[in-house]
Every structure is written in C-alpha cells, then in structure tokens.
Amino acid sequence: MTALPPRPLRIALLSYRGDPYCGGQGVYVRHLSRELARLGHHVDVVGAQPFPVLDPVEGPGSVRLVELPSLDLYRADDPFRTPALAEYRGLVDVLEVAGMRTGGFPEPLTFSLRARKYLAAHKGRYDVVHDNQTLGYGLLGLARHGFPLVTTVHHPITVDRRLEIDAAATRLERLGKRRWYAFTRMQRRVAARLEHVITVSESSKAEIAEQLGTPARRIAVVPIGADTRLWSPSAEIAQVPGRIVTTSSADVPLKGLVHLVEALAKLRTERDAHLVVVGKPQRGEGPVAEAVRRFGLERWIEFRTGLTDQELVDLYRSAEVACVPSLYEGFSLPAAEAMATGTPLVATTGGAIPEVAGPDGETCLAVPPGDAGALATALGRLLDDPELRAELGAAGRQRVLARFTWQRAAELTADRYRAAIATGAGQRARAGAGWRYVA
C-alpha cells in the first residue's frame, strides 16, 4: 500500500513584536510563514504591535494575520506613552503599563498572557503552537489546552544584556539596563522547561544550553537564510565605487557599528570610500555619533530607513563590499542576504557568523570582532581587488543556495512540528478536532 503524504498542519505562529523593519524576528515570521504555506500548511500569525507584515501566498496553504493588540507603549511616534483610561481592557494592560513605568520591558510577559487566553478560546483550531522567542510564563502549560508547543530561540537575550551593561557609561545607566532586561530571568525559567526548541545555529544551541538551561538534547538546529528569489545578483545595477553597505542599529552595541565607523576613518586616509547604513542613526549622544563627529565623517556615512524590499536588494547590489561588524550574532540574516546577491562580504567571527559566512578567504574575509584595524585592512583589500571581489561574491552566493534558504528552513521546521505533535500533548490536541481548517 502506498503511504499517504503527511496532512497539512494548522499552525499558530506567535510573534510579540513582528514588524520585519524593526528586527530579525519579524523577518523570520514573514518568510517562514510564507514558505510553510507554500508547503501546503495553514498558518495563523498571531502578533502584537508593530504587527507582522506577511506575504500573499498562492497555493494549497494559507497565511493570515490574527491581531492580538498590546497597548503599543513603545510606538515609534510616541514611545513610553500614557494610555487613556478607555484603552485599558483588563489586568494585563495594567501590568504592561506598570512594567513600562518602572523601567522594564513587559511585552514578552504580557503578550504570552494574551496569547494563552486566545489559544484557550480556540481549542481544536491548531495542531501546534510555534512561539517566536516570547518565552513568557503564559505559554507554559499549553498542553492542558491540548496544544503542543515548539519554541524558536534565535539566541539568548542574556547576550544582549551583558553587552549593553558592559557598554553603559555610568552606574545609573547600568542599573537602567539591568531593569530593562529583567524579563530575561523569566525567559531563563521558561526555556529550561521547554521540550521542543528550535534555534538557528550550533553557536546559539550551545549558548542556549549554557545560559538558559535548556538541555541540549531538546534543541534542534534549523538554519534560516535568504529569500534567494529576491536576493540575487543583477547586472542591471551598477556598482558604486568605494561603497560599503551594512545593516545595523547605531543604538545597539552588539552590532559593532562604532568599529566600522573607525575602520572607515582609517580607509579614507588612503582611498575614497563611503558607508551606507541600513538602519536608524543613534538618538542623541552615543559612541557612534561621537565617532562620526570625531573623524569628520558626516559626509561619508549615510543612514537609510523605510526601504522597500527591492530598494534594499538593489542597495546591496550597488555596493562593492558588504560588511557585518557585529560583536555577536545568533545567525546573521544580513550576511546571508548580502552573499545571496553576490556582493563580497567582510564579517567578524562573533557568535554564529562564521557558520553563515563560511571560511576566511573562500566565501568571505573574516576578522575578529571589535577590531577596527582588521576591519579596515579587510575592507581595503576587497576595495582594491576586483578579481577577489568577484571570486568571493560568487562563492558566497553558492554557499547560501546550498545551505541557507527559507524553503529548506520551512521543511525542517515542519519536521519539528510533527515531532512535537507525536507527543501525548499532540495526540490530545487532535482528539475530536478532525483536520478541518477553521478560517
């Protein structure tokens, strides 16, 4: 008898902060949900503000957005706002405001509580729940409602916490950072109890086991990657001489942008070069803004935001060199996307970046994190050598095609869903619910 193909799954994909233009988690939700639907699955992306941006899908599967609003206390046009009394809907909203007013970041906890309430009201709708790094108390015990849980942890936020505290200039600033990252205590407690964890690299797996206490045997590595249909070379886009492109936030020390600014200053003593940063400039004073002024680089560094997908791809195509200067990354989507366009890459060896970028001198030029001199040397080497740029660019593209595509990530993720469903909780989730998709 011929075996029947696996049935399509009904998936609740949770994202407490899902805008793809404000972080890698939003990129993950957007591309993974699309590729799962292309495989025939039905995905409800359950998200809060800034709401996820999802791609339309033609085919047997489907993707839709289920809005689970927060009070949106950190909106770009009114951060740390005071909600009107009429906006409060219950105790979770009170908890959210109290957390914000005392200097914390309450969204992972409050979203998890709202998600639990939503899921409890929709028993039988989903075969599996996939949490995208919320790691909130509200997601514990979902088995009581019949939902197997799979959780993606891109990397432990404890890494961000340590780097930001180390970069704080004053005792008061360090205390503020400790309070802001207080939610990581909750994430450690939740992660240690999870049965099915996905992460994006071997480096992140080791960090999760060490810092969050999740047993390594419960963690599966599922690499992500680039949308290679979009991120691809194009002979129609002219390269701009001396252009270096990076995707980075000036406000996040982990991204290492200040070291790239210092490297640009060194480069400009010997050659014409300029930097385009995809991201927002530093608000007020800070290491990056101070370095730009100290080296007189205002004319040679441009920050760009609000780019469309096509504009972003064409920007990378126009560069002679792409750079990832991060001190640490759990994966590095910018590295994979740059390589997919055939743009040669200079990248640090922080965290999982070498797993993506590949061997030094073969698919990229690799430098130690935090070393502006090494960055300048590698960038100058590529700017001066068109043949090396072409060689590394082509090899980088082939590496991404072979290892890091969203289609492959979706296939491996669906395998993890079925492993979770095969547990007792998964069997109870399907009892009496049938396989009818509820739209």
N, C-alpha and C positions, 0 to 999 in steps of 0.2 A: 504494500500500500504506500502511495506517495505521501510524504509528510506535508501537512498543510503549512503554509507560511505563518509566521507569528502574527497575531492580531495587532491592529493598530492600538496604541495606548492613548489614554486620556490623561493629560499631564497638567498639573498646576505648577507653574514656574514662578516662584516668588522673588520679587525684587524690591527691596525697600527704598532704593534710590537708583532709578533705571534710565535716566537720560544718557544716551550714548555720547553726548557732547560734554559731559562733566565727569567722566571717569570710565575706567576699563570695565566695570561691572555692567554698565549699560550697553557697551559694545558686545559683551558676552551674551546678554539676554537677547539682543536684537538678532545676532547672527545664529545663535544656537536654536532659537525658536523657529526661525525660517527654515533651517536645514532639517530639523525634526519634522516639520510639516511636509517638506519635500519627500521625506521618507514615508509619509502616509499617516503620521501621528497627529493628534488633535491637542493643541497647546493653548491653555489659558494663561497668559502672563498677568499675574496678579501683582500690581505695583502701586507705589505711592509717588508723590511729587519729589523731584521732577519726573513726570510719567515717562515710561519707556517709549521709544519710537520704534515701531515694528514695520517690517516689510510685508507688502502683499504677497500672497503665495497662490499660485495656480497649480492645482493637482489634487490628489486624493486627501491630503491632510489639510489642516487649518490652523490659523493663529488668530487670536483675538485678545484685546486688552480688557482686563477687569480692573477698574479703578478702585483702589482702596485708600481713600484720601487721608492724609495726615492733616495737621494744622498748617503745614508748609511754613515752618518758622524760620527757615534758612533760605527763603526765595531770594534770587539774585537782586531783585529790585527793592527788597525790604527785609534785609537779614535781621534776625533777632527781634522780629516784630511782636507787638502786643495784640493778640486776637481780641476781637469784640466778644462780649459776653454771649451774644447769639450764636457764635461759632462753636461753642462748647457742646459736645454731644454726649459726654459721659466722663467717667473717672479716668479713662485712658488719656483723654485730652488734657485733663488737669495734670496728670503725671508727666505728660510731654512738656507742658509749659513750665512745670516745676523743675524738671531736669535742665531745660534750657536756661532758666533764670539763675540757676545755681552753677552755671558754667560747664555743664555736662553736655553730652550728645545722646539724647534719649531715643533717637529714631530706631535703632535696632531692636530695642525692647518694646517700644510702643507698636511698631509695625508687627512684630511677632504676636502680640496680644490681639491685634485686629485680625491678623491672618488666621489665628486659631478660631476666633469667633466666626469668621467667614467659612472656614472649612467645616466646622461643626454644623453649620447650617446647610451644607451641601454634601452630606454623606451620600456616597454612591455615585457622585458626579465624576470623580477622578480615580484612576488606578494607582497613581503615585504622585507624591508631592516632592518637588525639587526646590530646595532653598538655596538662593544665591548669596551666601555669606552673611545672612542676617544673624544666625547663631544666637537667637533670642530665647528667653525662657518659655515664651508662649508656644514654641514649636516642640517642646518636649512633651511626650505623652500622646502624640498624634495617633499612635496605634489604638488608643481607646476609641477613637472615632473611625477606625478602620483604614487609616492611611499609612502606607509605608513611606518613609522619609529618606531621600537622598540629599546630601548637602555638598555644595561646592565651596571650598575654601581656596581662594586664589593664592593667598599667602597669609600668615598670621599678622593681624594688625598690630600685634605686640612689637613687630619690627619697626613699623612707622612710629609707634610710641617712643621707643628707645632713641631713634634718630632725632625726633623732634625735641625731646627733652635734652639730649646732648647738645643740640644747636641753640637752645634757649640762652639768651644773653644775661638774664637776671634771675634771681631766686623767685621773684613773683611770677615771672613768665614760666619758669619750670613748674611751679605749683599749678598754674593755669593749665599747662599741658597735661599734668597728671590728672587733674579733674576732668578735662575733656575726654581723655582716654580711659576713664573709669569703666566704661562699658566693656573693655577687654577682659575684665575679671569675669563678667557674665559669659563672654564668649569662650573663655577657657573652661568654665564649668560645663557649658553645654557641649562643647566639642569633645570633651572626654567621655561623654555618654553616647555619642553617635555610633551607629553600626555601619553606615554606608556613607563614606566620604569620598568625594572626587577632588583631586587637585590637578594642577596644570603642568607640573614638572617634578622631577625627582628631588630637586633642591627644596621646593616647597613641601614635599612629603616629609622630608627629614625635619624641616623647621616646624611643621605642624605636630609631628610626633614629639619633638623635644619641648616646644613652647606651649602647646595647647593640651598635651597629654592624651591625644587620640592614639590608640595602639596602631602601629604601622600596618598590621595585617588588615585593618579596616579601611585603609586608604588606597584608592586606585588612582593611578596617573592617567589622565586623559588630556593630551596636549591640545591646545587650541591653535588658532592660526589666522591666516588672511583669507579674505574673500577673493580668491585668485581670478574670478571673472572680472572683478573691478580693478584690483591691484595688479597691474600688468604693465609691461613696457609699452612704449609708444614712440615711434619715430616722428610723429607729428608734433611732439612737444620739444621745443628747442631747449637745450641745457643753457643755463645762465652761468657764465664764467665766474668762478670763485664762490658760488652759492653753496652754503651748508644749511641743511634743514634738520630740525629736531622737533619732537613733540614733548612738551614739558610744562610743568607748572612752576612758576617762579616762587610760589609760596611754600613749596614742599621741599625741604632739604634733601629728602631721599632721592629726588630726581637729579640732583647733581648739576643743576644748570649753572650755578656760580662758577664751577670748574671749567665749563665750556666757555663761559664769558672770558675767563682768564686765558684760556687757550687761544681764543680769537685775538686777544690783545697781542699775544706772542706771534701769532701768524701774520698779523698786519704789519709787523716790523720788517717782514721780508717779502710779502706778496699781497696782492689785492684779494681780499676775502670778505664776505659778509654772511650774517646769520639770520635765518628766518625761523622764528619760534612759533609753533602752533600751540597756542595757549595764552592765558592772560598774563600781563605783566604784574610784577609784585605790587601789592597795595601799600602805599606809603613807603616808609623806610624799610630796608632789609638788605641782606647780603648781596642779592642780585642787583638791585637798584643802585646800591653803593658801588659795586664793582663796575657797572656800566659807566657811572659818572667818573670814577677814579681813572679809568682807562680812556675816557673820552670817546666811547663807542656808540653814542646816541644815534649817529648817522648810519651805523653799520649793523645795528640789530633791530629787527622788525618783529613785532608780535602780531599774530593774526588769529582771530577768533571768528566763529559763525560761518565757517566754510562749509559748503555742500560737500557731499562725498566726492563728486567729480573734481571740484576745485582742490580738495585735499590731495587726491591722487595726482593730479596734474602738477601740484606744487612739488611733490616728491620726485616726479619725473623730471622736473626742471632743474633739480639740484645736481651738482657734480658729486656731492657726498652727503650721506645721511649720517646722523650721529645719535647714539643712545649713551648719555653720560651718567646714567643713574648709579647711585651707590648700591642699590639693591633693587631687584625686580623678582616677582614670583614667576613671571613668564617673559613679558615684554612683547606685547602686540605691535608697538611701533617698529621694533626690529623686524618682525616677520613681514609686516606690510611694506616697509621700505625695501626689503630684499625681494619681495614679490614683484616690485616694479623694475627690478634690475638695477636699482641705484646702489652703488657700493657703500658699505657700512663700516663705520668705526664705532665700536661698542666697548663698554667696560666689561669686566668679568664679575660684576656684582650679582650675587644670587644666582638665578637660573638663566641669566642672559647667555652664557656660553652654550647651554643646551639648545637655545634657539639659533644664535648667530653662527655657531659652528667653530671649527679650528682657526686659529690665527694664521693668516697668510693663505688660507684656502677659500674660505667663504666670507671672511671679514678681516679687519685688522682689530686686534683685541688689546686693551690697555688696562692697567689696574684702576679700580675705582678711586676717585678723589685725586687723581694725578693730572694736574693741568698741563704739565710739561709733556707727559706721554701722549695726552690727547692732541696737543699742538703738533708733535712730531708725526703722529699717525695721519692726522688730517692734512698736514703739509705734504706728506709722502703721496697721498692719493691725489691731491690737487695738482701735483707736479707730474703725474704719471698717467696719461690717458689709457695706455695699454693695461696697466694694473687695474684701473677703474673698470674697464670693460671685462677683464677676466674675473674679478671678484663679483661684479654685478651679475654676470651670467651664472656663476656657481651658486650665488646666494638664491637666485630665482629657482634653480633646480632643487636646492635643499628644501625650500618651502613647499614646492609642488610634491615632493616625495614624502614630507613629514607633517606639514602643518597646514591643513585645510579644514574648513568648517564642516564639510561633508563627513570627513573621517571622524571629527570630534563628535558629531551627532550620532554616528553609528556606534561609537564606543560608549557614549553616554546612554543610549538606549539599552545597550547590554547591561549597564549598571542598574538601570530601572528594573529590568527583568530579574536581576539577581535580588533586588530588594523585594519585589513582588513575590518571589518564590519563598520568602519567609512566612511565618504564621500570620503576621500582620497583613501581608499582601493577600493571602488567601481570604482573610476576613473582609478585606476591602472589597472583594468581588462577590462575596456571598449575597445572592439575591439581587444583585445590581445589574446583571447582564452586561452586554457590551455596547448597549445603545449609547451613542454620544449625545449628550444634552447640550444643545447650542444656547 
